[in-house]
Amino acid sequence: MVFKKMLGALGIGGPSVDTVLSAPGAQPGGVLTGQVNLVGGNSDVEIEHVSLSLVTRMEIESGDSDHSAVGEFHKVAVSGPMRLAEGQQTSLPFQIVLPWETPITAVYNQPLRGMVMGVRTEVSIARAVDKGDLDPIQVHPLPVQQRILDAFTQLGFVFKSADLEYGQVYGVHQTLPFYQEIEFFPPQQFAGTINEVELTLVTNPQTVQVILEFDKRGGLFRSGQDSFGRYTVAHADADTTDWVRVVEGWVQQALTQRQSMFGGHGGGFGGGFGQGGFQQGGFGQGGYGHSGHHGGHRSGGSGMAGMAMGAVGGLAAGYVASEMLEEVFEGDEGDEGGDEEA
């Protein structure tokens, strides 16, 4: 078993930690389980606490530009004060209940390009906190989320990218400081009419709020306006609904509203959508070449039904600069002293 030696914050000869997940993923509202394995160092130590945090990457709007940042959005305690003797080995079991709003990071077990998430282990000894051990996780769609994604691809929409936007969707209750945007290129018959469609799913134990947005740069989607398209679906309807028909109706309604406000042609469905079908892995690395933020169409006062882009609960202080992204998510063994065999 490989342990990460905590050399940075806790000093050479300090204890080692290795977090082991029972399974690498779960669904929103589901439970991640596992254990934190500790091995004592060269002397006895008094551990103040052991905790685990969910860490992800998001886009933050700053003036006329966006930048990437990572940070914690959910934290659970694994252990309070405890004594770890020299060379002692101990395992601490844990459970992490994923918030219902946890964004999707994998579809059909394929990574959703543009999304990254992990569990970070924090150990505190004598007020020195080590945040060295980071384990990637996958968050899989709930049944109703999967049905909606499948319907979009069956109607001919092509996955473009996904990311997280720091802030809140206007008029939608949120418990997390960000929302997810899953972007699609529209079917061929809408070429020249709409450039992209953005899908946001804000989930709670009973329902999913579905927000559709078309070409934000058109100026339509500002605070207080609902013409972008917002719908509520129940988890219980996942297997009893014709989701292709429902999603087609949502898109038609949004385009009709767009046409009535701006004039011209709204696209229409007279020719029908292309029935491309959902290919497993199509949201991951199989043939979709774009990843990362969609940049270039967000401005200060607009976006996602009028984003309230102010600080949310002071959580902005928990995010680190974008140049640290690779260090956080790909490991920083050079700073932490590397891995050692226990």
Wavefront OBJ file of the C-alpha trace (Angstrom):
o trace
v 0.000 0.000 0.000
v 1.373 3.429 -0.915
v 1.240 6.169 1.693
v 1.863 9.853 1.198
v 4.399 11.125 3.706
v 3.422 14.472 5.141
v 6.744 16.291 4.915
v 5.537 19.771 3.996
v 3.368 20.971 6.839
v 4.234 18.380 9.473
v 7.971 17.975 9.062
v 10.361 15.203 8.033
v 9.719 12.065 10.025
v 6.051 12.904 10.479
v 3.126 10.494 9.995
v 1.914 9.200 6.634
v -1.637 9.103 5.285
v -3.418 7.179 2.538
v -7.121 7.551 1.771
v -8.752 4.523 0.141
v -12.215 4.763 -1.459
v -14.411 1.653 -1.461
v -15.653 2.745 -4.908
v -14.377 5.645 -7.036
v -17.760 7.238 -7.587
v -21.391 7.775 -6.622
v -24.472 9.719 -7.695
v -25.624 13.060 -6.269
v -27.211 12.368 -2.902
v -25.290 9.089 -2.703
v -22.541 8.021 -0.333
v -18.799 7.643 -0.797
v -17.229 5.277 1.716
v -13.699 4.242 2.525
v -10.999 4.607 5.117
v -8.131 6.920 5.968
v -5.048 4.877 6.810
v -2.466 6.514 9.084
v 1.053 5.347 9.913
v 2.968 6.998 12.749
v 6.301 8.648 12.063
v 9.466 8.870 14.114
v 7.717 10.048 17.267
v 4.342 10.121 18.980
v 2.045 12.928 17.784
v -1.262 14.391 18.899
v -3.578 14.703 15.888
v -6.084 17.516 16.286
v -8.401 16.384 13.505
v -8.683 14.428 10.264
v -11.182 15.640 7.662
v -12.107 15.104 4.017
v -13.185 17.722 1.491
v -14.701 17.607 -1.974
v -12.592 19.732 -4.309
v -13.464 20.877 -7.816
v -12.548 23.399 -10.503
v -14.775 26.241 -11.673
v -14.844 29.458 -13.641
v -15.058 32.783 -11.776
v -16.053 36.000 -13.497
v -13.856 38.953 -12.652
v -14.715 42.170 -14.411
v -14.604 41.556 -18.148
v -12.689 38.284 -17.900
v -13.011 34.806 -16.452
v -10.399 32.720 -14.692
v -10.241 29.162 -13.402
v -9.943 28.320 -9.731
v -10.238 25.280 -7.517
v -11.574 24.939 -4.023
v -13.430 22.933 -1.414
v -17.221 22.892 -1.477
v -18.126 20.152 1.034
v -16.249 18.999 4.134
v -16.772 16.183 6.631
v -14.942 15.266 9.831
v -13.318 11.828 10.006
v -11.731 12.077 13.444
v -11.342 14.498 16.315
v -8.340 14.630 18.615
v -6.364 11.378 18.777
v -2.874 10.168 19.647
v -0.810 8.429 16.965
v 2.160 6.582 18.436
v 5.518 6.152 16.750
v 5.099 3.627 13.915
v 1.454 2.931 14.816
v -0.893 1.916 11.993
v -4.574 2.775 12.241
v -7.546 3.007 9.856
v -10.390 5.498 10.190
v -13.611 4.599 8.301
v -15.614 7.413 6.705
v -18.763 8.228 4.792
v -19.277 11.271 2.578
v -22.847 12.031 1.557
v -22.612 13.909 -1.742
v -24.758 17.058 -1.865
v -27.698 16.711 -4.249
v -26.305 19.590 -6.314
v -22.944 17.875 -6.834
v -22.151 18.273 -10.554
v -21.924 15.317 -12.919
v -18.358 14.396 -13.853
v -18.838 11.112 -15.761
v -21.454 9.719 -18.157
v -21.578 5.981 -18.845
v -18.349 5.752 -16.803
v -16.561 8.067 -19.231
v -15.136 11.345 -17.860
v -17.177 14.391 -18.807
v -14.589 16.549 -20.490
v -13.961 19.807 -18.718
v -14.888 18.433 -15.278
v -12.496 17.506 -12.469
v -13.289 16.556 -8.871
v -11.523 14.841 -6.003
v -11.518 14.059 -2.295
v -8.761 15.820 -0.367
v -7.509 14.567 2.989
v -6.595 17.059 5.687
v -4.625 16.169 8.830
v -3.900 18.740 11.549
v -1.101 18.325 14.071
v -0.085 21.128 16.434
v -1.953 23.658 14.281
v -0.001 22.627 11.200
v -2.437 21.446 8.516
v -1.365 19.089 5.739
v -3.617 18.850 2.658
v -1.543 16.410 0.697
v -3.625 13.386 -0.260
v -6.064 13.946 -3.158
v -8.091 11.136 -4.732
v -10.118 11.670 -7.953
v -13.792 10.664 -7.923
v -16.553 10.304 -10.500
v -20.086 11.613 -10.012
v -22.574 9.721 -12.171
v -25.966 11.078 -13.303
v -29.125 10.222 -11.437
v -31.670 8.337 -13.587
v -33.690 11.415 -14.547
v -30.506 13.351 -15.350
v -29.325 10.507 -17.565
v -32.666 10.354 -19.408
v -32.480 14.081 -20.171
v -28.911 13.836 -21.450
v -29.841 10.851 -23.587
v -32.798 12.746 -25.045
v -30.615 15.650 -26.146
v -28.254 13.381 -28.037
v -31.115 11.378 -29.547
v -32.501 14.672 -30.874
v -29.232 15.412 -32.647
v -27.506 17.709 -30.168
v -23.746 17.168 -29.938
v -21.879 17.530 -26.662
v -19.399 20.426 -26.699
v -18.039 20.888 -23.171
v -18.965 21.178 -19.502
v -17.810 23.439 -16.710
v -18.800 24.987 -13.406
v -19.665 28.654 -13.045
v -19.180 30.346 -9.686
v -22.412 32.080 -8.643
v -26.138 31.388 -8.501
v -28.865 30.907 -11.080
v -31.462 33.649 -10.822
v -34.646 32.420 -9.149
v -33.342 28.923 -8.327
v -32.590 27.788 -4.784
v -29.006 26.575 -4.460
v -26.943 25.231 -1.586
v -23.603 25.186 -3.421
v -21.724 28.281 -4.631
v -21.683 27.224 -8.302
v -23.789 25.639 -11.039
v -22.883 23.324 -13.893
v -23.261 24.161 -17.570
v -23.359 21.285 -20.071
v -23.020 22.754 -23.549
v -24.273 21.287 -26.823
v -23.959 22.192 -30.465
v -27.479 22.244 -31.970
v -28.704 19.942 -34.753
v -27.818 20.929 -38.307
v -31.212 22.453 -39.090
v -30.529 25.229 -36.553
v -27.208 26.255 -38.063
v -27.260 30.027 -38.397
v -30.148 30.299 -35.938
v -28.545 29.247 -32.679
v -24.899 28.555 -31.997
v -25.077 26.554 -28.791
v -27.422 25.331 -26.078
v -26.470 25.281 -22.407
v -28.136 22.852 -20.018
v -28.077 23.319 -16.234
v -29.517 20.769 -13.803
v -30.024 21.925 -10.202
v -31.063 18.914 -8.146
v -32.745 18.348 -4.777
v -34.071 15.137 -3.172
v -37.442 15.359 -4.954
v -36.918 17.213 -8.223
v -34.489 18.599 -10.787
v -34.659 22.181 -12.013
v -33.824 22.188 -15.726
v -32.563 25.471 -17.187
v -32.002 25.840 -20.939
v -30.195 28.781 -22.445
v -29.547 29.664 -26.072
v -26.702 31.983 -27.162
v -26.322 34.190 -24.112
v -24.578 36.878 -26.063
v -27.883 37.751 -27.706
v -28.752 39.730 -24.558
v -31.960 37.839 -23.828
v -31.045 36.174 -20.588
v -30.877 38.887 -17.997
v -31.988 39.092 -14.383
v -35.731 38.689 -13.892
v -36.500 37.230 -17.321
v -37.730 33.644 -17.655
v -37.864 33.336 -21.450
v -34.734 31.210 -21.543
v -36.680 28.121 -20.415
v -36.920 26.657 -16.922
v -38.674 23.423 -16.038
v -39.099 21.161 -13.008
v -39.080 17.366 -13.265
v -39.472 14.711 -10.583
v -37.028 11.899 -9.937
v -40.006 9.554 -9.808
v -40.770 10.265 -13.488
v -37.420 9.001 -14.765
v -38.761 5.735 -16.182
v -42.345 6.747 -16.970
v -41.793 9.691 -19.321
v -41.050 10.034 -23.031
v -38.044 12.269 -22.497
v -37.319 12.776 -26.196
v -40.789 14.273 -26.626
v -40.460 16.357 -23.440
v -37.038 17.777 -24.331
v -38.189 18.509 -27.890
v -41.084 20.475 -26.391
v -38.735 22.438 -24.141
v -36.507 23.429 -27.028
v -39.464 24.345 -29.224
v -40.945 26.529 -26.486
v -37.655 28.343 -25.865
v -37.143 28.975 -29.586
v -40.717 30.220 -29.962
v -40.124 32.704 -27.137
v -36.887 33.753 -28.765
v -38.656 34.323 -32.089
v -41.441 36.358 -30.496
v -38.950 38.672 -28.767
v -36.424 39.082 -31.568
v -38.486 38.326 -34.650
v -37.240 36.235 -37.548
v -37.178 32.504 -37.649
v -36.937 30.412 -34.536
v -35.718 27.287 -36.251
v -38.800 25.120 -35.923
v -39.059 21.343 -35.956
v -40.782 20.794 -39.249
v -37.898 18.727 -40.538
v -37.519 16.801 -37.309
v -34.400 16.288 -35.233
v -31.629 13.992 -36.337
v -31.883 10.653 -34.521
v -28.195 10.169 -33.861
v -28.709 8.108 -30.707
v -26.607 8.297 -27.577
v -23.273 6.572 -27.893
v -21.806 5.397 -24.628
v -18.683 7.423 -23.993
v -19.920 10.245 -26.220
v -19.744 12.718 -23.355
v -16.183 11.727 -22.544
v -13.177 11.368 -24.768
v -14.857 9.609 -27.660
v -14.827 12.089 -30.478
v -15.560 15.355 -28.678
v -12.504 17.499 -29.140
v -13.345 20.590 -27.095
v -12.918 20.854 -23.369
v -12.644 23.616 -20.832
v -14.486 26.902 -20.537
v -16.554 28.302 -23.354
v -15.122 31.832 -22.910
v -16.003 34.940 -24.839
v -19.732 35.276 -24.379
v -20.083 36.209 -20.697
v -20.272 39.836 -19.624
v -20.706 41.600 -16.327
v -24.485 41.797 -16.071
v -25.664 38.850 -18.111
v -25.503 35.097 -18.232
v -27.565 32.140 -16.991
v -30.794 33.936 -16.290
v -29.058 36.837 -14.655
v -26.329 35.405 -12.478
v -25.931 36.911 -9.051
v -22.156 36.906 -9.275
v -21.319 38.305 -5.860
v -19.504 36.330 -3.207
v -21.524 33.373 -1.982
v -21.135 32.673 1.718
v -17.532 33.863 1.749
v -16.439 30.730 -0.094
v -14.418 32.671 -2.634
v -11.633 32.846 -0.063
v -11.236 29.079 -0.348
v -10.180 29.114 -4.008
v -6.638 29.157 -5.281
v -5.223 30.751 -8.383
v -5.583 29.025 -11.732
v -1.834 28.403 -12.028
v -2.174 25.959 -9.116
v -4.725 23.766 -10.877
v -2.239 21.245 -12.203
v -0.478 21.089 -8.846
v -3.692 20.429 -6.969
v -5.184 17.851 -9.315
v -2.117 16.077 -10.635
v -0.143 15.936 -7.386
v 2.658 17.953 -5.900
v 4.952 15.202 -4.709
v 7.940 17.465 -5.094
v 6.606 19.766 -2.391
v 5.150 17.062 -0.214
v 8.109 14.777 -0.229
v 6.794 12.090 -2.601
v 5.257 8.712 -1.937
v 6.798 6.114 0.304
v 6.058 2.502 0.946
v 4.759 1.850 4.421
l 1 2 3 4 5 6 7 8 9 10 11 12 13 14 15 16 17 18 19 20 21 22 23 24 25 26 27 28 29 30 31 32 33 34 35 36 37 38 39 40 41 42 43 44 45 46 47 48 49 50 51 52 53 54 55 56 57 58 59 60 61 62 63 64 65 66 67 68 69 70 71 72 73 74 75 76 77 78 79 80 81 82 83 84 85 86 87 88 89 90 91 92 93 94 95 96 97 98 99 100 101 102 103 104 105 106 107 108 109 110 111 112 113 114 115 116 117 118 119 120 121 122 123 124 125 126 127 128 129 130 131 132 133 134 135 136 137 138 139 140 141 142 143 144 145 146 147 148 149 150 151 152 153 154 155 156 157 158 159 160 161 162 163 164 165 166 167 168 169 170 171 172 173 174 175 176 177 178 179 180 181 182 183 184 185 186 187 188 189 190 191 192 193 194 195 196 197 198 199 200 201 202 203 204 205 206 207 208 209 210 211 212 213 214 215 216 217 218 219 220 221 222 223 224 225 226 227 228 229 230 231 232 233 234 235 236 237 238 239 240 241 242 243 244 245 246 247 248 249 250 251 252 253 254 255 256 257 258 259 260 261 262 263 264 265 266 267 268 269 270 271 272 273 274 275 276 277 278 279 280 281 282 283 284 285 286 287 288 289 290 291 292 293 294 295 296 297 298 299 300 301 302 303 304 305 306 307 308 309 310 311 312 313 314 315 316 317 318 319 320 321 322 323 324 325 326 327 328 329 330 331 332 333 334 335 336 337 338 339 340 341 342
